[in-house]
Amino acid sequence: MRDYVIFTDSACDLEKSFRDKYDLKCVYQRYILNGKDYEADMDWQQNSPKQFYDYIREGVRITTSQVPQMDYKAKFTEYLEKGYDILYVGCSSALSAGVKSSTIVANELMQKYEGSKIICVDALRACFALGILAIQAAENKQNGMNIEENAAWLEEHKLNVNMEGSVEKLVYLKRAGRVSSFSAFFGDMLSIKPIIIADALGMNHALEKVKGRKVSLKRIAERVASSYEDVPYQKVFISHADCLEDAETLKQLIFESLGKEIDIHIGYVGACIGATVGPGMIGVYYFGKKVTVNAPDNN
């Protein structure tokens, strides 16, 4: 049986310490800032998170792009040449064309490298939710799962990865074309905060609307407590777009809602998602009840 490596993409937001610990390989989306093209690395080597989000606060428009097919081809070929098969856990197909592109490349390469396997899993998740699945894939491999068993586990459990979040200002979603000017203007004026989840199709769906930042953080924590499951592979991450104090507040609110303290890692929302949601976005990601909500966003 051939050994295999696990790939994900930079939408997973996992810092180098996680990628090294779990031996995760990565392909990178890109973003364009002030006319310059950058690799959306998760370690912020070219622009610090503070610089990045300050640009957005100042009104600078940052655009993003997918992982180029040639990057998939180069990275996958490198490991096929070494005799490895590949399990790729990619960003939600509802948000990115990466899984489609990787599948095209995979089919081409499997014809060239006879007997090789490349399995591309559509995580239907992004940010740390994607990261959680990539980490779990690594743990599954360590526990002896072969590539087919691992891919099947991910398919079966990916909708159990819950995402609950909110944004600070709707104007940033308006700039990215995600809400109307009317909704953004009156929503920000009235301090309306949407409670956003990742739905069963991998879309970001505004499920509820509350008034005020403190209320939104409390509501997120309540929703975590209502869905959280004590599974042996539980992992909980909080991401923030340059609002660490709110992330720490949310962590404590989750402890209060659960009635116990658990291990929670806090990190940044990466560049590609951050360019859309803007500074102040906050989210929590964890294994919970299976997500069944499947509805269009009602901005």
C-alpha positions as CSV (number, residue, x, y, z in Angstrom):
1,M,0.0,0.0,0.0
2,R,1.4,3.4,-1.0
3,D,1.8,6.1,1.7
4,Y,0.0,9.4,1.2
5,V,0.3,13.0,2.1
6,I,-2.4,15.4,3.1
7,F,-2.8,18.7,1.3
8,T,-5.0,21.7,2.1
9,D,-5.1,25.3,1.0
10,S,-4.4,28.6,2.7
11,A,-8.1,29.2,3.5
12,C,-7.5,26.8,6.4
13,D,-5.8,29.6,8.3
14,L,-3.5,27.2,10.1
15,E,-0.2,28.7,11.4
16,K,3.1,27.0,10.6
17,S,3.2,25.3,14.1
18,F,0.0,23.3,13.1
19,R,1.2,22.6,9.6
20,D,4.5,21.3,10.9
21,K,3.0,19.3,13.7
22,Y,0.5,17.5,11.4
23,D,2.8,17.4,8.3
24,L,0.2,19.3,6.2
25,K,1.2,20.4,2.7
26,C,-0.4,23.5,1.3
27,V,-1.3,25.4,-1.8
28,Y,-2.0,29.1,-1.7
29,Q,-4.7,31.5,-2.8
30,R,-3.5,35.0,-3.7
31,Y,-4.5,38.5,-3.0
32,I,-3.8,41.8,-4.7
33,L,-3.1,44.9,-2.5
34,N,-2.1,48.3,-4.0
35,G,-1.4,46.6,-7.3
36,K,0.9,44.0,-5.9
37,D,0.2,40.3,-6.0
38,Y,0.8,38.4,-2.7
39,E,0.6,34.7,-1.7
40,A,-2.0,34.4,1.0
41,D,0.3,32.6,3.4
42,M,-1.0,31.9,6.8
43,D,2.0,33.3,8.6
44,W,1.7,36.9,7.4
45,Q,5.3,37.1,6.1
46,Q,4.6,40.0,3.7
47,N,2.0,42.1,5.4
48,S,1.2,41.8,9.1
49,P,-2.4,41.2,10.1
50,K,-2.5,44.7,11.6
51,Q,-1.2,46.3,8.4
52,F,-3.6,44.2,6.3
53,Y,-6.7,45.1,8.2
54,D,-5.7,48.7,8.6
55,Y,-5.6,49.0,4.8
56,I,-9.2,47.8,4.7
57,R,-10.2,50.2,7.5
58,E,-8.7,53.0,5.3
59,G,-10.9,52.0,2.4
60,V,-8.3,50.1,0.3
61,R,-9.9,47.4,-1.8
62,I,-8.2,44.1,-1.6
63,T,-9.0,41.5,-4.3
64,T,-8.4,37.8,-4.1
65,S,-7.8,34.9,-6.6
66,Q,-7.9,31.1,-6.6
67,V,-5.0,28.7,-6.4
68,P,-3.7,28.5,-10.0
69,Q,-4.0,25.1,-11.6
70,M,-0.3,25.2,-12.4
71,D,0.3,25.4,-8.6
72,Y,-1.8,22.3,-8.0
73,K,0.1,20.5,-10.8
74,A,3.5,21.4,-9.5
75,K,2.8,20.6,-5.9
76,F,1.0,17.3,-6.6
77,T,3.6,16.2,-9.1
78,E,6.4,16.8,-6.5
79,Y,4.9,14.2,-4.2
80,L,3.7,11.8,-6.9
81,E,7.3,11.7,-8.1
82,K,8.3,10.7,-4.6
83,G,5.9,7.8,-4.7
84,Y,3.1,9.3,-2.5
85,D,-0.6,9.4,-3.1
86,I,-2.5,12.6,-2.2
87,L,-5.5,13.5,-0.1
88,Y,-6.5,17.1,-0.7
89,V,-9.0,18.8,1.7
90,G,-10.1,21.9,-0.1
91,C,-12.0,25.1,0.7
92,S,-15.8,25.0,0.2
93,S,-16.7,24.8,-3.4
94,A,-19.5,27.3,-2.6
95,L,-16.8,29.9,-1.9
96,S,-13.9,28.8,-4.1
97,A,-13.2,27.0,-7.4
98,G,-10.2,25.2,-5.8
99,V,-11.8,21.8,-5.5
100,K,-12.9,21.9,-9.1
101,S,-9.4,23.0,-10.3
102,S,-7.7,20.4,-8.2
103,T,-9.9,17.6,-9.5
104,I,-9.1,18.5,-13.1
105,V,-5.4,18.4,-12.3
106,A,-5.8,15.2,-10.3
107,N,-7.5,13.4,-13.2
108,E,-4.8,14.5,-15.5
109,L,-2.0,13.4,-13.2
110,M,-3.5,10.0,-12.4
111,Q,-3.4,9.2,-16.1
112,K,0.2,10.2,-16.3
113,Y,1.3,8.4,-13.0
114,E,-0.4,5.1,-13.5
115,G,-1.4,3.4,-10.1
116,S,-1.4,6.7,-8.2
117,K,-4.3,8.1,-6.3
118,I,-5.3,11.7,-5.7
119,I,-8.6,12.2,-3.8
120,C,-10.0,15.7,-3.6
121,V,-12.5,16.3,-0.8
122,D,-14.8,19.4,-0.9
123,A,-14.7,20.4,2.8
124,L,-17.8,22.6,2.4
125,R,-16.0,24.7,5.0
126,A,-13.4,27.5,5.2
127,C,-11.2,29.2,7.8
128,F,-10.4,27.2,10.9
129,A,-13.3,24.8,10.0
130,L,-11.3,23.7,7.0
131,G,-8.2,23.6,9.3
132,I,-10.0,21.3,11.7
133,L,-10.8,18.9,9.0
134,A,-7.2,19.0,7.7
135,I,-5.9,18.3,11.2
136,Q,-8.4,15.5,11.6
137,A,-7.3,14.0,8.3
138,A,-3.7,13.9,9.6
139,E,-4.8,12.3,12.9
140,N,-6.9,9.7,11.0
141,K,-3.7,8.9,9.0
142,Q,-1.7,8.6,12.1
143,N,-4.3,6.2,13.5
144,G,-3.9,3.9,10.5
145,M,-6.6,4.9,8.1
146,N,-5.8,4.4,4.4
147,I,-6.5,7.2,2.0
148,E,-9.9,5.9,1.0
149,E,-11.0,5.4,4.6
150,N,-9.8,8.8,5.5
151,A,-11.6,10.5,2.6
152,A,-14.8,8.6,3.5
153,W,-14.5,9.8,7.2
154,L,-14.2,13.4,6.1
155,E,-17.2,13.1,3.8
156,E,-19.3,11.6,6.6
157,H,-18.3,14.2,9.3
158,K,-17.6,17.4,7.5
159,L,-21.1,18.8,8.1
160,N,-20.5,18.2,11.8
161,V,-17.9,21.0,11.8
162,N,-19.9,24.0,12.9
163,M,-19.1,27.6,12.2
164,E,-20.7,30.4,14.2
165,G,-19.6,34.0,13.6
166,S,-20.4,37.6,13.1
167,V,-18.9,40.8,11.6
168,E,-18.3,44.2,13.1
169,K,-19.4,46.3,10.1
170,L,-21.7,45.4,7.2
171,V,-20.0,48.0,5.0
172,Y,-17.1,45.6,4.4
173,L,-19.5,42.9,3.1
174,K,-21.1,45.6,1.0
175,R,-17.7,46.5,-0.6
176,A,-17.2,42.8,-1.4
177,G,-20.7,42.7,-3.0
178,R,-22.1,40.4,-0.3
179,V,-24.9,42.7,0.9
180,S,-26.8,45.6,-0.6
181,S,-25.9,49.2,0.1
182,F,-29.2,49.6,1.8
183,S,-28.7,46.7,4.2
184,A,-25.1,47.8,4.9
185,F,-26.0,51.5,5.6
186,F,-29.0,50.9,7.9
187,G,-27.5,47.8,9.4
188,D,-24.4,49.6,10.5
189,M,-26.4,52.7,11.6
190,L,-28.6,50.5,13.8
191,S,-25.7,48.4,15.0
192,I,-27.2,45.2,13.5
193,K,-24.9,42.2,13.8
194,P,-25.7,39.1,11.7
195,I,-25.1,35.7,13.2
196,I,-23.5,33.9,10.3
197,I,-23.1,30.1,10.0
198,A,-21.6,27.8,7.3
199,D,-24.6,26.0,6.0
200,A,-25.1,22.5,4.5
201,L,-24.0,23.7,1.1
202,G,-20.9,25.4,2.3
203,M,-22.3,28.9,1.9
204,N,-22.1,31.6,4.6
205,H,-25.6,32.1,5.8
206,A,-26.9,34.9,8.0
207,L,-29.2,32.9,10.2
208,E,-30.1,35.5,12.8
209,K,-29.7,39.2,13.4
210,V,-29.0,40.8,16.8
211,K,-28.3,44.3,18.0
212,G,-24.9,45.2,19.3
213,R,-21.5,43.5,19.5
214,K,-21.8,42.2,23.0
215,V,-25.1,40.6,22.3
216,S,-23.7,39.0,19.2
217,L,-20.8,37.4,21.1
218,K,-23.1,36.1,23.7
219,R,-25.5,34.7,21.1
220,I,-22.6,32.9,19.4
221,A,-21.5,31.3,22.7
222,E,-25.1,30.2,23.3
223,R,-25.3,28.6,19.9
224,V,-22.0,26.8,20.5
225,A,-23.4,25.3,23.8
226,S,-26.5,24.1,22.0
227,S,-24.6,22.2,19.3
228,Y,-21.3,21.3,20.9
229,E,-20.6,17.5,21.2
230,D,-18.1,15.8,23.5
231,V,-16.5,13.7,20.8
232,P,-13.0,12.3,21.3
233,Y,-11.7,14.2,18.3
234,Q,-13.2,17.6,19.4
235,K,-11.2,20.6,18.3
236,V,-12.3,24.2,19.0
237,F,-10.8,27.3,17.3
238,I,-11.7,31.0,17.4
239,S,-10.6,33.3,14.5
240,H,-10.6,37.0,14.6
241,A,-9.9,39.8,12.1
242,D,-7.7,42.0,14.2
243,C,-10.1,42.0,17.2
244,L,-8.2,39.9,19.8
245,E,-10.0,41.3,22.8
246,D,-13.3,40.3,21.4
247,A,-11.9,36.8,20.7
248,E,-10.8,36.5,24.3
249,T,-14.2,37.7,25.4
250,L,-15.9,35.1,23.2
251,K,-13.7,32.4,24.7
252,Q,-14.8,33.2,28.2
253,L,-18.5,33.3,27.1
254,I,-18.1,29.9,25.6
255,F,-16.7,28.6,28.9
256,E,-19.7,30.1,30.7
257,S,-22.2,28.7,28.2
258,L,-20.7,25.2,28.3
259,G,-20.3,25.3,32.1
260,K,-16.6,24.2,31.8
261,E,-13.3,25.2,30.3
262,I,-12.1,23.5,27.2
263,D,-9.0,23.9,25.0
264,I,-9.6,26.7,22.5
265,H,-7.0,28.0,20.0
266,I,-7.3,31.7,18.9
267,G,-5.8,32.9,15.6
268,Y,-6.3,35.3,12.7
269,V,-8.8,35.2,9.9
270,G,-6.6,34.8,6.8
271,A,-6.2,37.2,4.0
272,C,-8.5,35.7,1.4
273,I,-11.6,35.5,3.8
274,G,-10.5,38.7,5.6
275,A,-10.5,40.7,2.4
276,T,-14.3,40.0,2.2
277,V,-15.5,40.2,5.8
278,G,-13.2,43.0,6.9
279,P,-11.7,43.9,10.3
280,G,-13.8,42.9,13.3
281,M,-15.1,39.5,12.0
282,I,-15.1,36.8,14.6
283,G,-15.9,33.1,14.4
284,V,-15.8,29.9,16.3
285,Y,-15.3,26.4,14.8
286,Y,-15.9,23.1,16.4
287,F,-17.4,19.6,16.1
288,G,-21.1,19.6,16.9
289,K,-24.5,18.5,15.7
290,K,-24.7,18.0,11.9
291,V,-25.5,21.2,10.0
292,T,-28.8,20.8,8.1
293,V,-29.6,24.5,7.4
294,N,-29.7,25.1,3.7
295,A,-31.2,28.4,2.8
296,P,-30.2,31.6,0.8
297,D,-28.8,34.5,2.8
298,N,-31.5,36.9,3.7
299,N,-29.4,40.1,4.0
